[in-house]
Structures are given as C-alpha cells and as structure tokens.
Amino acid sequence: MKRIYLDYAATTPMDKKVVEAMKPYFSDVFGNAGSLHSFGQEASAAVFKARRKIADILGVHYSTIIFTGSATEANNLALQGCLLQAIGTRQKAIAKTNVVVSAIEHESVMDTAKNLDAELRVVPVFKNGQVDLKKLEKAIDKNTVLVSIIYANNEIGAVQDIRKIADMIARFRSNRSNGINEIIVDGKTNTSSTTRTTFTTRPWPLFHTDAVQAFQYLDCKPEELGVDLMTLSAHKIYGPKGIGLLYVRNKRNNRSSGINENASTDTAFTSPTPLLHPLIYGGGQENGLRSGTENVASIIGFARAIEIADKEREKETKRICDLRDWFLKELVKIFPSASLNGQKRWRLPNNISLNLKGISNEEAMTFLDLNGVALSAGSACSARSLEPSKTLLAIGLSEKEARSSLRITLGRQTKKEELKQALKVFKAMKKALI
Ligand code: PLP
C-alpha cells in the first residue's frame, strides 16, 4: 500500500537539493565557525554566505538574522527576550507591563506568553479566523511591550493582514502621548522634562509575527510587513528539523521599515540598545542573542530551502490552490454536510480544515491511517492532547464540532492521482463510520 501524506503543516520531507547542499558540512567542512584557523574560517564563511542569502531574500541586513534551534526557540526569544529587555531598559518599570497575542497563536507563542511575568491580553478572532482589529487596538496601551500575531495559522490556515496591524502599532508608537511618561535617552529611562527635546518615539510595543506556516506561500519581507521580529522554521519548508530563525530589526537595517516613515526618529534605529535580551548565554554567537556553536549544516540547508521556496512560491501556490479547491469539492461530494472551518479568502492555499459533523476525528484519523492516509486533527504539537483544538474553539466551534474536524494540508509532493486514491479511502471511511 502506497502511503499518502497530507500533513505538510506538521512537517515536510527534506528537498533532495537541500540534502545535497548540506552534505559537505557534516564531515568535510567540519570546523567550528568560531575558530580562527582555516577550518573554522571555512565554516564561518559558509554560515555568513547562508545568512546573507537569507537576508537578501527577506530584503534585510544580514545582522538581523538570528539562527536558533527551532521556531519554538525563536518565539521564546522574541517574547521572553523582549520582556526582559523592556524591563531592563525601563529600570523602575512603570505599572505592570502587558503582552498582546491573538487567540489562535501556535503553542510556542501562547504557552510562552502565559508564562511571562506580564499581564497577558488575548485578542479574539472572528469565525473566519481573522483577528478582531478593533479589540486588538483597544488591548494595546502604553504598558504594552509586545504584540505577537501569527501570520498564517497552522490549523485553519487563516492569514492575517500583518501590514495593517503593523500600521496600527506604528501609529500608536509615534503618538507622543502614548510614550510621554517614558523618555528614553541612550537606552535609559529618564523622567526629567528637560530631556524632552531628545524624546523619540518609543520602541514598544514591538511587533512580532510567527511566519512559520506562511513562508512557503506568502511574501515574508519583514520591512514590507512592518514587523520588528519574525520567526521562521526550516522543516516546514522542506529543510532540516531543529533549526529556526528570528529576524530582529536593528539599527543597521535602516531602509525605510514602514514602521516609522522617518527611521531616524525611531528609537529602535537610534538606540544603541538591542530590542531583545538573550535567553542563552555563552560564546556570544548570533550577535550575542543566542550563544552556542553554529549548526553549520542546518544553516546551509535552511538557506537552500528558503531559496527554493522563494523561487517556486508563485508557481507552487497556484498549483496547490487549484489542487486544494478540487479536493475540497470532491470531499464535500462524499460528505455533503461537511463544512470548511474558517473562510476561503485569507487562507493558506494548501489548507483544508474540515468539520465532518458528527464523525469523531480520532476514529477518522485511525481509519485513514490504517488505510494509508496520514493527516491530523489539529497542530502536531497538540496531537497527543485529549483536549479539543483551541484554535477551533476560538473561531466559535463547539467542543463536539472541534472533535469532528480534520486538518488536511497538501504540499510539494502532492499530486492529483494521490488525492484520487485518498478520496477512495474517505469513501470507505464514510461507509465504515456512519
Ligand atoms: N509556529 C508555527 C505556526 C508552527 O506551525 C510551528 C510548528 O508546528 C512552530 C511555530 C514550531 O516550529 P518548530 O518545530 O521549528 O519548533
């Protein structure tokens, strides 16, 4: 039996070209990129080239790219690092800081946010998966240090208008009255009114987006999106597991960010203080933000995966979108009462989250898996949890509806023939379970 993989949101197989690019860096070019001798310099040059390639594709300065051990770690660095830095910079911090996230963040953002020493404000989403922007605007106040909104959700594929949210945050940041009780001079808080003339717009709230699921199908240029921080993961784009990155805007990235039309008045550019505080100390790699010997082979693989995804994005998006729409139509023929969770617009092209109305997703997944079709109910991280999907509950599904929903995600290897075969298994499942 040929198995059919329809769980590309969980992970993707490594592209052969990525494997080839990585191969020399396991044993031929094995130096520690931190060593000064030629072995180390060879590795260091390769890391630099990869970093630069990624930066060029993202349209940013290479010093903004911070490699991490996963996107989970990158999200932790964004949230925890921002809070630590904000508290440190503000010294005697005014009132209690708060952090704002959407109700449909990935666990690596939501669970981190819940464990911060800050008030957590969770902004609801509509039935279609879109963040309620009015509520988001209301949630932000002068004690907000970070807003984190997922670019494309991993369960229902809902895509957010990140640029619009960035503009809202930019307006808030540049409104003097929102930062008047904090005057930042050389990264230090000074409440003396005589320093008012040196007042610049405050860097907070920083705006972070988790673009892990987005990169394969959507443009993810931080400056065009207007974000300060952006997370990516290699294994969702046919690269190796165990490597992620965090884009961290810095003063060297001084092209117009869109966050503030006049970049020189933005403290994030003029302040010598970086936006984040490290979570891992040691050799000071990754601009001091993430110590640890560079994972050279994985960095090379990540860069190659990003290059391929970027090159094939347009063509692949169209192909996958057509295939997904056809497959959804055929599925609804088999299950006429089924409904799509979320909406068609502002959705990742490879995602179908289907409410099968009354069919238990556990039973469905077991049947499908036994018959060679692999998919999931929700995110891979919560696959072992007995709880219904929080994302599905957040868009208004009942527990019962959430427990009847399946997540089908297509990918580069998905072909129509394979989907036709999968439809036969779905038909058999209907017979067996209804
Ligand atoms: N963010 C999103 C949206 C994801 O889908 C995932 C993976 O499931 C992650 C973060 C975590 O990525 P990683 O497996 O690299 O830690």
Residues whose N, C-alpha, C, O or C-beta is under 5 A from the ligand:
A	BS01	PLP	A9 A10 S70 A71 T72 H106 S108 A152 N154 D210 V212 Q213 S233 I243 G244
